[in-house]
Amino acid sequence: MDTIADKGSAAEPVGAPAADPFIRFDNVSLRYGGPEGTLAVEGATIDIPKGGFVSIVGPSGCGKSTLLKMVSGLIAPTAGRVVVGGKPVTGPLGFVGMAFQNPTPLPWYSVIDNVMLPLRIVEPYRSTFRARYDEYRAKAEALLAVVGLKGFGEKKPWQLSGGMLQRASLCRALIHEPALLLLDEPFGALDAFTREELWQVLQELWLSKRPTVMLITHDLAESVLLSETVFVMSARPGRLLHSEHVPFARPRGLDVMYEPEFVALVHRLRTRIGDARADGMKAA
């Protein structure tokens, strides 16, 4: 269990420092709206190993999603640097898969065409899409089968339930075999039973493909069940306060959530977030 250095000291990585991390947030800050604007993230330093699975939790508005935007290259930090694969991030990365709370499929495409969309637009697949269409389609069909959507490829998005659309969204995020998978509350809008099913689907996909995953979630049980490390952020401006290593062996079934150690870990995270929220209210 680790915490960052005190506010006035130099930032140190939260959790065990990686000798050669795949992702590094190096004392990163971001302010929206210029020098007098909103300070969203301050002094964030995180190391994430290649093939790791981490979750970011914290109060609403603490900058969790901002971290994803910076690591993907959609926005640049105002201080510090973000490094992915040994190179500073200077623009949008092509080897990133993303899934969000709302699946946002193209309604005029079939499910399988939505899944194959990254192959149409991301190199090196784009230049060979027509020539290798049958191969890519078979790949998409195989992914749909893994997530329980075999036979639904020709359906339109409006013909699927919310949980089915989120399964297809995960397939779309993984079809181009991204080195980095960014998930921003992908299960937040689903009912509890569907959410638990998709936790198991995501774990299976991660174990077979091994992308590096960053998951933003408000569900603490979800963060512990899926992740190797959970990072806790403070209220805005978001700072990395605390990390928890998750010790449970893989694959993890839902029954692990009833183990005393799991319950205790979730409770520690909840306490940290409660303290962070209270501190933020005092500072407001």
C-alpha positions in Angstrom: 0.0 0.0 0.0 1.6 3.3 -1.1 0.9 7.0 -1.1 2.4 9.8 -2.9 4.8 12.2 -1.4 3.5 15.2 0.6 2.2 18.1 -1.4 5.4 20.2 -1.2 7.8 17.4 -2.1 8.8 16.0 -5.5 6.3 13.6 -7.1 7.1 9.9 -6.9 5.4 7.1 -8.7 2.4 5.7 -6.9 2.8 1.9 -6.4 5.8 -0.2 -7.3 8.0 1.7 -9.8 8.5 -0.2 -13.1 12.0 -0.5 -14.4 10.8 -0.1 -18.0 7.1 1.0 -17.9 5.0 0.9 -21.0 3.1 4.0 -19.8 4.5 6.7 -17.6 2.8 9.9 -16.4 5.8 12.0 -15.3 4.7 14.7 -12.9 1.8 15.5 -15.2 -0.6 18.5 -14.8 -3.3 19.8 -17.0 -5.2 23.0 -16.8 -8.3 23.6 -19.0 -8.9 27.2 -20.3 -5.5 28.8 -20.1 -3.5 30.1 -17.1 -6.6 31.2 -15.2 -8.6 28.1 -16.1 -9.5 25.0 -14.2 -6.7 22.9 -12.9 -8.0 19.3 -13.6 -4.9 17.2 -12.8 -1.8 18.1 -10.8 1.5 16.4 -10.4 0.4 12.9 -11.5 3.1 10.3 -11.7 2.2 6.7 -12.5 4.1 3.8 -14.0 2.1 1.0 -15.8 3.9 -2.1 -17.1 3.3 -3.5 -20.6 0.3 -5.9 -20.5 -0.8 -4.5 -17.1 -4.4 -3.8 -16.1 -5.0 -0.8 -13.8 -8.1 1.1 -12.7 -8.4 4.7 -11.7 -11.0 5.6 -9.1 -11.9 8.8 -7.3 -14.6 11.4 -6.7 -16.6 12.7 -9.7 -14.7 15.5 -11.6 -11.3 14.5 -10.2 -9.6 14.2 -13.7 -9.8 10.4 -14.2 -11.0 10.8 -17.8 -8.5 13.5 -18.4 -5.7 11.0 -17.8 -7.2 8.8 -20.6 -7.3 11.8 -23.0 -3.7 12.6 -22.2 -2.3 9.1 -22.7 -4.2 8.7 -26.0 -2.7 11.9 -27.3 -6.1 13.7 -27.6 -4.9 16.5 -25.3 -1.5 17.5 -24.2 -0.5 18.1 -20.6 0.3 21.7 -19.5 3.2 20.4 -17.4 5.2 17.2 -17.2 5.1 14.5 -19.9 3.3 11.3 -20.9 5.4 8.5 -22.3 4.0 5.4 -24.0 6.3 2.7 -25.3 9.4 4.7 -24.5 8.3 7.7 -26.6 6.7 11.0 -25.4 3.1 11.3 -26.6 2.9 14.3 -29.0 -0.4 13.5 -30.8 -3.1 10.9 -31.2 -1.9 7.3 -31.0 -2.9 4.8 -33.6 -2.5 1.7 -31.5 -5.2 2.6 -28.9 -8.6 0.9 -28.5 -11.3 2.8 -26.6 -14.7 1.9 -25.1 -17.0 4.3 -23.3 -20.2 4.2 -21.2 -22.2 4.7 -24.3 -21.2 2.4 -27.1 -21.9 4.9 -29.9 -22.2 2.5 -32.9 -22.9 3.9 -36.4 -26.6 3.2 -36.8 -26.4 2.7 -40.6 -23.8 -0.1 -40.2 -24.5 -3.6 -39.2 -23.0 -4.9 -36.0 -20.1 -6.6 -37.7 -19.3 -3.5 -39.8 -19.2 -1.5 -36.7 -16.8 -4.0 -35.1 -14.6 -3.8 -38.3 -14.6 0.1 -38.3 -11.1 0.5 -36.8 -9.7 -1.8 -39.6 -11.1 0.7 -42.2 -9.4 3.7 -40.7 -6.2 2.5 -38.8 -3.0 1.5 -40.5 -1.7 -1.0 -41.4 -5.2 -2.4 -41.8 -6.7 0.4 -43.8 -4.5 0.0 -46.8 -5.3 -3.7 -47.1 -8.9 -3.6 -46.0 -10.4 -4.4 -49.4 -7.9 -7.1 -50.3 -8.2 -8.8 -46.9 -11.8 -8.2 -46.2 -12.8 -11.9 -45.8 -9.9 -12.4 -43.4 -10.9 -9.4 -41.3 -14.5 -10.3 -41.3 -13.7 -13.8 -40.0 -11.6 -12.2 -37.3 -14.6 -10.0 -36.3 -16.9 -12.9 -36.3 -14.5 -14.8 -34.0 -14.5 -11.9 -31.6 -18.3 -11.7 -31.6 -18.4 -15.4 -30.8 -16.1 -14.9 -27.8 -18.4 -12.3 -26.3 -21.6 -14.3 -26.9 -22.8 -12.5 -30.1 -22.4 -15.3 -32.6 -25.0 -14.9 -35.3 -25.7 -11.2 -34.5 -23.2 -9.7 -36.9 -25.8 -8.8 -39.5 -28.2 -7.1 -37.0 -28.4 -3.3 -36.8 -27.4 -1.7 -33.5 -31.0 -0.8 -32.7 -31.9 -4.5 -32.7 -29.5 -5.2 -29.8 -29.9 -4.6 -26.1 -27.6 -2.3 -24.2 -25.5 -5.2 -22.9 -25.1 -6.7 -26.3 -24.1 -3.3 -27.7 -21.4 -3.0 -25.0 -20.1 -6.5 -26.0 -19.9 -5.3 -29.6 -18.1 -2.2 -28.4 -15.4 -4.2 -26.7 -15.0 -6.2 -29.9 -14.6 -2.9 -31.8 -12.0 -1.7 -29.3 -10.0 -4.9 -29.7 -10.3 -5.8 -33.4 -7.1 -4.1 -34.4 -5.2 -5.7 -31.6 -4.3 -2.4 -29.8 -1.3 -2.3 -27.5 -3.3 0.0 -25.2 -7.0 -0.4 -24.3 -8.7 2.7 -22.6 -12.0 2.1 -20.9 -14.1 5.0 -19.6 -16.9 3.5 -17.4 -17.9 1.0 -20.1 -20.3 -0.8 -17.8 -21.7 2.1 -15.9 -25.1 2.2 -17.7 -25.8 -1.5 -17.4 -27.9 -3.5 -14.9 -26.0 -5.4 -12.3 -26.3 -8.9 -13.8 -25.2 -7.7 -17.3 -22.3 -5.8 -15.8 -21.1 -8.9 -13.9 -21.3 -10.9 -17.1 -19.2 -8.4 -19.0 -16.6 -8.2 -16.2 -16.0 -11.9 -17.0 -16.0 -11.3 -20.7 -13.4 -8.4 -20.4 -11.2 -10.5 -18.1 -11.2 -13.4 -20.6 -10.4 -11.0 -23.5 -7.6 -9.4 -21.5 -6.1 -12.7 -20.5 -6.1 -13.9 -24.2 -4.9 -10.7 -25.9 -2.9 -9.0 -23.1 -3.2 -5.3 -24.0 -2.2 -2.7 -21.5 -5.5 -1.6 -19.9 -6.5 1.6 -18.1 -10.1 1.4 -16.7 -12.0 4.4 -15.3 -14.8 3.4 -13.0 -16.9 4.4 -10.0 -17.6 0.8 -9.1 -14.9 -0.2 -6.6 -15.8 -3.9 -6.7 -15.3 -3.8 -10.5 -11.9 -2.1 -10.1 -10.7 -4.8 -7.7 -12.1 -7.7 -9.6 -10.5 -6.7 -12.9 -7.3 -4.9 -12.1 -3.8 -5.7 -10.9 -3.5 -2.2 -9.4 -6.1 0.4 -8.4 -5.1 4.1 -8.2 -7.1 6.6 -6.1 -7.3 10.2 -7.1 -8.2 13.2 -5.0 -11.0 15.7 -5.6 -10.1 18.4 -8.2 -7.4 19.2 -8.9 -6.8 15.5 -9.3 -3.7 14.1 -7.6 -2.7 10.5 -7.2 -3.2 9.8 -3.5 -2.9 6.1 -3.0 -2.6 2.7 -4.8 -3.6 -0.8 -3.9 -2.1 -4.0 -5.4 -4.8 -6.6 -6.0 -3.4 -10.0 -4.9 -6.0 -12.4 -6.2 -5.0 -15.1 -8.7 -6.4 -15.1 -12.3 -8.9 -15.9 -13.6 -11.1 -14.4 -10.9 -14.7 -15.6 -10.6 -17.4 -13.5 -9.1 -17.2 -15.5 -5.8 -13.9 -13.8 -5.0 -15.9 -10.7 -4.1 -17.2 -12.4 -1.0 -13.8 -13.2 0.4 -12.8 -11.1 3.5 -9.6 -9.8 1.9 -11.6 -8.5 -1.2 -14.2 -6.8 1.0 -11.4 -5.2 3.1 -9.6 -3.9 0.0 -12.9 -2.4 -1.3 -13.5 -0.8 2.1 -10.0 0.8 2.1 -10.6 2.3 -1.3 -14.0 3.6 -0.3 -12.4 5.2 2.8 -9.7 6.9 0.8 -12.3 8.2 -1.7 -14.5 9.4 1.1 -11.6 11.2 2.7 -10.6 12.8 -0.7 -14.2 14.0 -1.2 -14.3 15.5 2.2 -11.0 17.3 1.7 -12.2 18.6 -1.6 -15.4 20.0 0.0 -13.3 21.7 2.7 -11.1 23.3 0.1 -14.0 24.5 -2.0 
